[in-house]
């Protein structure tokens, strides 16, 4: 039995620890904060409870597959409800709002009602999205890319010309060639933000994302995403994982003679010996802060031309009274789409004004997240990954640039959603900015999600999940393959298991997970 230390108690760390324990390893997970969850954390105040990060439950089959690997299921662990409409879109300059429905058929009708011929075009678009999505799951998401041989299959090769074209053409161009109406182009282009990027930089292969919301629909786990974290935390412990919070890692210990990982030293000075170390922390932090320079596979210079993805202004707002003009998910889009993304990702980055932003109102479905007679709002405004924007705080006590911007955003939401008294009805306010992502999560440049899914940071171009210089050191989470988002983080834990097994297959592992052989330390 190998001793494993997992650094980081976000969803990727918890999932990795659970699967490793299922494999037969002796696993200890260390987390710097006083609770697990990472970006998918929770904050409570004055009777309100807020999910602090992820709020879209997409790719439900990935969550269910993960739980089934551990001998349970999503249905046993979570109470999932279907959202209908899935979300609302408010586009600047358009009086009519666009409600995206729960089914493909209704969304085809919606597109046709907005633009003649767009319904038939959406049918073709979603057929392609589904085909690309299924191929990605079969061939590109559940692989470590340790060997390219398993990728040279008939289904990949016959799609090769299409795949190359979709890698080289950006998502915005792909969409604009098929739809004219700005509202439709925005509905199809905004998923790039889920990938930490812009539709002008994201390869059009990621049009596959539209299958998730326009065809599969959007779900919500009752109790919020903290419930998902609680269930994964509990399942990990049931499999024997020792979880230690308030235990920040200080450095990864490496044997000088063999260049092998030998454990983790906490900031307190305590040493936890291990045969295998898995870092599910931010990869930039792992490489540049937890390892001496001679053992860094990705030293500081590696990051100089990498794209960190956006940061964000987050707001957690408790509001008195009802907000009927907001759905569970509401998206506000600026009319100047390109300028908005240029402000975030361009060379002369700045806070976009007006902003394209996202609002979640879980209290419309889940009464547990707000006191009676109140609403719970989570607001996310993509912003440059710029630490000078500062940190947030409760009741307007954060850094001035962030708080002034938050005031402007609240005014924009009030105007665009026709809720003129919104600011007067806010009874609880907390802001969160790039400085908080950096301080709380060790996020590189205060990034909200992790390295963006641009061409050179996607699929086999993305940073791998094994150290090139330290034997027995592995990575999991949004910084590594397959990428950003809760489903991808769950898959990264499974890809870690495949890497340790030497399994170069490209599909998901059989359910439930059975140890392939007695667990042992990696070979020299």
C-alpha positions in Angstrom: 0.0 0.0 0.0 1.4 3.4 -1.0 1.1 6.4 1.2 -0.3 9.4 -0.8 -0.6 13.1 0.2 -3.1 15.2 -1.8 -2.6 18.9 -1.6 -5.7 21.0 -1.9 -9.3 20.2 -0.9 -11.2 21.6 -3.8 -13.4 19.2 -5.9 -10.4 17.9 -7.8 -8.4 17.1 -4.6 -11.4 15.5 -2.9 -12.2 13.4 -6.0 -8.5 12.4 -6.5 -8.2 11.4 -2.8 -11.5 9.3 -3.0 -10.4 7.4 -6.1 -6.9 6.8 -4.8 -8.3 5.4 -1.6 -10.7 3.2 -3.6 -7.5 2.0 -5.4 -6.1 0.9 -2.1 -3.7 3.7 -1.3 -3.4 5.2 2.2 -4.4 8.8 1.5 -4.1 12.0 3.5 -5.5 15.3 2.1 -4.3 18.6 3.3 -6.2 21.9 2.8 -5.0 25.4 3.7 -8.5 26.7 4.5 -10.8 25.7 7.4 -13.2 23.9 5.0 -13.0 21.9 1.8 -14.4 23.1 -1.5 -11.9 25.5 -2.9 -13.6 27.7 -5.4 -16.8 25.7 -4.8 -17.0 26.9 -1.2 -19.8 28.3 0.9 -20.4 31.5 2.9 -23.2 32.2 5.4 -24.3 35.4 7.1 -27.5 36.8 8.5 -29.6 33.8 7.4 -28.2 33.8 3.9 -26.0 31.0 2.5 -24.1 31.5 -0.7 -22.2 29.2 -3.0 -19.0 31.1 -3.5 -18.2 29.9 -7.0 -19.6 27.3 -9.4 -23.3 27.4 -9.9 -24.0 25.6 -13.2 -24.7 21.9 -13.0 -23.9 20.7 -16.6 -22.6 17.3 -17.9 -24.7 15.4 -15.3 -23.5 12.1 -16.7 -19.9 13.0 -15.6 -21.0 13.5 -12.0 -23.0 10.3 -12.0 -20.1 8.3 -13.5 -17.8 9.7 -10.8 -20.1 8.6 -8.0 -20.6 5.2 -9.6 -16.9 4.6 -9.7 -17.1 4.9 -5.9 -20.1 2.5 -5.6 -22.9 5.0 -5.3 -24.7 7.4 -7.7 -25.6 11.0 -8.2 -29.2 10.1 -7.5 -28.3 8.6 -4.2 -26.1 11.6 -3.2 -28.0 14.6 -4.6 -31.5 15.9 -5.1 -31.4 17.4 -8.6 -34.1 19.6 -10.1 -34.6 20.7 -13.7 -34.5 24.4 -14.4 -37.1 25.7 -16.9 -36.2 28.1 -18.3 -32.6 27.0 -18.1 -31.6 30.7 -18.1 -32.6 34.2 -19.2 -30.5 36.4 -21.5 -30.9 40.2 -21.5 -29.0 41.9 -24.3 -28.3 45.6 -24.2 -30.5 47.5 -26.7 -33.2 44.8 -26.9 -36.5 45.3 -25.0 -37.5 41.6 -25.2 -35.6 39.1 -23.1 -34.6 35.7 -24.3 -35.5 32.7 -22.1 -33.6 29.5 -23.0 -35.8 26.5 -22.4 -35.2 23.1 -20.9 -35.5 21.1 -24.2 -33.8 21.1 -27.6 -37.2 21.3 -29.4 -38.3 24.4 -27.6 -34.9 26.1 -28.2 -35.1 25.3 -31.9 -38.5 27.1 -31.9 -37.0 30.0 -29.9 -34.2 30.5 -32.4 -36.7 30.4 -35.3 -38.9 33.0 -33.6 -36.0 35.4 -33.4 -34.4 34.8 -36.9 -36.0 33.1 -39.9 -34.2 29.9 -40.7 -32.3 29.9 -37.4 -34.3 26.9 -36.1 -33.1 24.6 -38.9 -29.6 26.0 -38.6 -29.6 25.3 -34.8 -30.7 21.7 -35.5 -27.5 21.3 -37.6 -25.4 23.2 -35.0 -26.6 21.0 -32.2 -26.1 17.8 -34.2 -22.5 18.8 -34.7 -22.2 19.8 -31.1 -23.5 16.5 -29.9 -21.2 14.5 -32.3 -18.1 16.6 -31.2 -19.1 16.2 -27.5 -19.5 12.5 -27.7 -16.2 12.1 -29.5 -14.5 14.3 -26.9 -15.7 12.1 -24.1 -14.6 8.9 -26.0 -11.2 10.2 -27.1 -9.9 13.4 -25.5 -11.3 14.1 -22.0 -10.4 10.8 -20.2 -6.9 10.5 -21.4 -3.5 11.6 -20.1 -2.1 11.9 -23.7 0.7 9.7 -22.5 0.4 7.9 -25.8 -1.1 9.2 -29.0 -1.6 5.7 -30.4 -5.1 5.2 -28.8 -6.2 8.4 -30.5 -5.5 7.1 -34.0 -8.9 5.4 -34.3 -11.3 5.4 -37.3 -13.8 7.8 -35.7 -11.0 10.3 -35.0 -9.3 10.0 -38.3 -12.4 10.4 -40.4 -13.2 13.6 -38.5 -9.6 14.9 -38.7 -10.2 17.5 -41.4 -13.2 18.9 -39.5 -11.3 18.8 -36.2 -8.3 20.7 -37.6 -10.6 23.3 -39.0 -12.4 23.7 -35.7 -9.1 24.0 -33.8 -8.0 26.8 -36.1 -11.2 28.8 -36.4 -12.5 30.7 -33.3 -15.9 30.1 -31.8 -17.2 33.6 -32.7 -16.5 33.2 -36.4 -18.0 29.7 -36.4 -21.2 31.0 -34.9 -21.3 34.3 -37.0 -21.1 32.2 -40.2 -24.4 30.5 -39.2 -26.5 33.1 -37.3 -27.0 36.9 -37.8 -29.0 38.0 -34.7 -26.7 39.2 -32.0 -28.8 37.6 -29.3 -28.4 34.2 -30.8 -24.7 34.7 -31.4 -24.3 35.6 -27.7 -26.2 32.6 -26.5 -23.9 30.3 -28.5 -20.7 32.3 -27.8 -20.9 32.9 -24.1 -19.9 29.3 -23.1 -16.3 30.4 -23.9 -16.4 32.2 -20.5 -17.0 28.8 -18.8 -13.7 27.9 -20.4 -11.9 30.9 -19.0 -11.6 32.5 -22.4 -13.3 34.6 -25.1 -15.3 33.4 -28.1 -12.7 35.3 -30.2 -9.9 33.1 -28.8 -11.6 29.8 -28.0 -11.3 27.2 -30.8 -14.7 26.5 -32.4 -14.4 22.8 -31.3 -15.9 24.1 -28.1 -19.2 24.7 -29.8 -19.8 21.3 -28.3 -20.7 23.2 -25.1 -24.0 24.3 -26.5 -25.2 20.7 -26.5 -25.1 20.9 -22.7 -27.5 23.8 -22.1 -29.6 23.9 -25.3 -30.2 20.1 -25.6 -29.4 18.5 -22.2 -30.8 21.3 -20.1 -29.6 22.8 -16.8 -30.0 21.1 -13.4 -29.6 22.4 -9.8 -28.6 20.4 -6.8 -30.9 21.3 -3.9 -28.9 22.8 -1.0 -26.5 24.3 -3.5 -23.1 23.3 -4.7 -21.8 23.1 -1.2 -24.0 20.0 -0.9 -22.1 18.4 -3.8 -18.8 19.1 -2.0 -20.2 17.8 1.2 -21.2 14.5 -0.5 -17.8 14.0 -2.2 -16.1 14.9 1.1 -18.2 12.3 2.9 -17.6 9.6 0.3 -13.9 10.2 0.4 -13.9 9.7 4.2 -16.0 6.6 3.8 -13.2 5.2 1.6 -10.7 5.9 4.3 -9.2 9.3 3.3 -7.9 11.4 6.2 -8.9 15.0 5.5 -7.0 17.8 7.3 -8.2 21.4 7.0 -6.3 24.5 8.3 -3.2 22.6 7.2 -1.5 24.7 4.4 1.3 22.9 2.5 4.7 24.7 2.8 6.8 22.6 0.4 6.9 19.3 -1.4 9.8 17.2 -0.2 12.0 15.6 -2.8 14.8 13.1 -2.3 17.9 14.7 -3.8 19.6 11.4 -4.8 16.6 9.8 -6.5 14.6 13.0 -7.5 11.5 11.2 -6.0 8.8 12.9 -3.9 9.0 11.8 -0.3 6.2 13.8 1.3 4.9 17.2 2.2 6.0 19.7 4.9 3.2 21.8 6.2 3.7 25.5 7.0 3.6 24.5 10.6 6.8 22.4 10.1 5.0 19.1 10.4 6.2 16.5 7.8 3.8 14.0 6.3 5.8 11.2 4.6 4.5 9.8 1.3 5.4 7.7 -1.7 3.2 9.7 -4.0 2.3 13.4 -3.8 -0.7 14.8 -5.8 -1.1 18.5 -6.0 -4.6 19.7 -6.8 -3.6 23.2 -5.9 -3.0 25.9 -8.5 -0.2 24.6 -10.7 1.7 27.9 -10.8 1.8 28.0 -7.0 2.7 24.3 -6.8 5.7 24.7 -9.2 7.1 28.0 -8.2 6.4 28.0 -4.5 6.3 24.4 -3.3 9.3 23.1 -5.2 12.9 24.2 -5.3 13.8 25.7 -8.7 15.9 22.7 -9.8 12.8 20.4 -9.5 10.4 22.7 -11.3 9.0 21.4 -14.5 7.1 24.7 -15.1 9.3 27.5 -13.7 8.4 31.1 -13.7 9.5 31.7 -17.3 7.1 29.0 -18.5 4.2 31.2 -17.4 5.4 34.4 -19.1 3.4 33.7 -22.3 0.6 31.7 -20.8 -3.0 33.0 -20.6 -4.4 32.9 -17.0 -8.0 33.4 -18.1 -10.1 36.1 -16.5 -10.5 37.0 -12.9 -13.8 38.5 -11.7 -15.7 40.7 -9.4 -18.0 38.5 -7.4 -20.8 39.8 -5.3 -22.9 38.0 -2.7 -26.1 40.0 -2.2 -29.0 39.5 0.2 -32.0 41.4 -1.1 -35.3 42.1 0.7 -38.4 41.2 -1.3 -38.9 39.4 -4.6 -37.0 39.8 -7.8 -39.4 38.4 -10.4 -37.4 39.7 -13.4 -34.5 37.4 -12.6 -34.5 33.7 -13.3 -32.3 31.2 -11.5 -29.6 32.0 -14.1 -29.7 35.4 -15.8 -27.0 36.7 -18.2 -26.6 40.4 -19.1 -24.7 41.0 -22.4 -23.3 44.2 -23.6 -24.2 45.1 -27.2 -20.5 45.7 -28.2 -19.5 42.0 -27.7 -16.0 42.3 -29.1 -15.2 45.5 -27.1 -16.4 43.8 -23.9 -14.0 40.9 -24.3 -11.2 43.2 -25.5 -11.5 45.0 -22.2 -10.9 41.8 -20.3 -8.4 40.0 -22.4 -6.7 42.8 -24.5 -3.3 44.3 -24.0 -4.8 47.5 -22.5 -7.1 45.6 -20.1 -9.6 47.4 -18.0 -12.9 46.8 -16.2 -15.6 46.6 -18.8 -18.4 49.3 -18.6 -21.1 48.4 -19.4 -20.3 44.8 -18.4 -21.5 41.5 -19.6 -22.2 39.6 -16.4 -24.0 36.7 -14.8 -26.5 36.5 -11.9 -27.6 33.5 -10.0 -30.8 33.6 -7.9 -31.0 30.2 -6.3 -33.6 31.3 -3.7 -36.3 31.1 -6.4 -35.9 27.3 -6.4 -34.2 26.6 -3.0 -35.7 28.3 0.1 -32.8 27.1 2.2 -30.4 29.7 0.9 -32.2 32.9 2.1 -34.5 34.0 4.9 -38.2 34.1 4.2 -39.1 37.2 2.2 -35.6 37.7 0.8 -33.6 36.7 -2.3 -30.1 35.4 -2.6 -28.0 36.8 -5.5 -24.6 35.7 -6.7 -23.2 38.1 -9.3 -20.1 37.3 -11.4 -18.5 40.0 -13.6 -15.6 38.7 -15.7 -12.6 41.1 -15.2 -8.9 41.2 -16.1 -6.6 39.0 -14.1 -5.1 42.0 -12.4 -4.1 41.9 -8.7 -4.1 45.7 -8.6 -7.9 45.6 -8.6 -7.6 44.5 -5.0 -9.7 42.5 -2.6 -13.4 42.7 -1.5 -15.0 42.7 1.9 -18.4 42.9 3.6 -20.6 46.0 3.5 -18.5 48.0 1.0 -15.3 47.8 3.1 -13.2 46.2 0.3 -10.5 48.0 -1.8 -11.9 51.2 -3.4 -11.5 50.2 -7.1 -13.5 47.1 -6.5 -16.2 48.7 -4.5 -16.7 51.6 -6.8 -17.0 49.1 -9.7 -19.5 47.0 -7.6 -21.7 50.1 -7.2 -21.7 50.6 -11.0 -22.6 47.0 -11.6 -25.5 47.1 -9.1 -26.8 50.2 -10.9 -26.5 48.4 -14.3 -28.4 45.3 -13.0 -31.1 47.6 -11.6 -31.5 49.4 -15.0 -31.3 46.4 -17.3 -33.6 44.1 -15.2 -36.1 46.9 -14.6 -35.6 46.8 -10.8 -35.0 50.4 -10.0 -35.0 50.0 -6.2 -32.5 47.2 -6.2 -29.7 49.1 -4.3 -32.1 50.2 -1.6 -33.3 46.6 -1.0 -29.8 45.1 -0.5 -29.5 44.1 3.2 -26.2 42.1 2.9 -23.3 42.7 0.5 -20.0 41.1 0.1 -17.5 41.6 -2.7 -14.7 39.4 -3.8 -11.9 40.2 -6.3 -8.6 39.1 -7.9 -6.7 39.7 -4.7 -9.0 37.3 -2.9 -8.6 34.6 -5.5 -4.8 35.0 -5.1 -4.8 35.1 -1.3 -7.4 32.4 -0.6 -6.7 30.0 -3.5 -3.1 30.8 -4.5 -4.6 31.5 -7.9 -2.0 32.6 -10.5 -2.5 36.4 -11.2 -5.8 36.2 -9.3 -7.4 34.1 -12.0 -11.0 33.0 -11.4 -10.9 29.6 -13.1 -7.4 28.7 -14.2 -5.5 28.8 -17.5 -7.8 29.7 -20.4 -8.8 27.2 -23.0 -7.0 28.8 -25.9 -5.6 26.6 -28.7 -2.2 26.1 -27.1 -3.8 25.5 -23.7 -6.3 22.9 -24.7 -6.3 19.1 -25.0 -2.8 17.7 -25.5 -1.4 21.2 -25.6 -2.5 21.7 -22.0 -0.1 21.1 -19.1 0.1 17.4 -18.3 -0.6 15.8 -15.0 2.8 14.5 -14.1 6.0 16.2 -13.1 8.8 16.0 -15.6 11.5 16.3 -12.9 10.1 14.7 -9.7 9.2 11.0 -9.7 6.0 10.3 -7.9 4.6 13.9 -8.2 1.3 14.3 -10.0 -1.2 17.1 -10.7 -5.0 17.3 -10.8 -7.5 20.1 -11.2 -8.3 23.0 -13.5 -4.6 23.9 -14.2 -4.0 20.6 -15.9 -5.8 18.2 -18.3 -8.6 18.1 -19.2 -9.3 21.6 -18.0 -11.7 24.1 -16.3 -15.0 23.4 -14.7 -16.3 21.0 -12.1 -16.9 18.1 -14.5 -13.4 18.5 -15.9 -11.9 18.5 -12.4 -13.7 15.2 -11.7 -12.4 13.8 -14.9 -8.9 15.0 -14.0 -9.0 12.8 -10.9 -9.9 9.8 -13.0 -7.1 10.6 -15.5 -4.7 10.7 -12.5 -5.7 7.1 -11.7 -5.2 6.1 -15.3 -1.7 7.7 -15.3 -0.7 5.8 -12.2 -2.0 2.6 -13.7 -0.2 3.2 -17.0 -3.6 3.0 -18.7 -3.5 4.9 -22.0 -7.1 4.2 -23.0 -9.2 7.2 -23.9 -12.6 6.4 -22.4 -14.0 6.4 -18.8 -13.0 3.6 -16.5 -15.5 0.8 -15.8 -17.9 1.2 -12.9 -17.4 0.7 -10.1 -13.7 1.3 -9.8 -11.8 -1.8 -9.0 -8.1 -1.7 -8.0 -6.1 -2.9 -11.0 -3.4 -4.4 -8.8 -2.1 -4.0 -5.3 -1.2 -0.3 -4.8 2.5 0.4 -4.9 4.8 3.3 -5.2 5.7 4.4 -8.7 8.6 2.5 -10.2 12.0 4.2 -10.3 
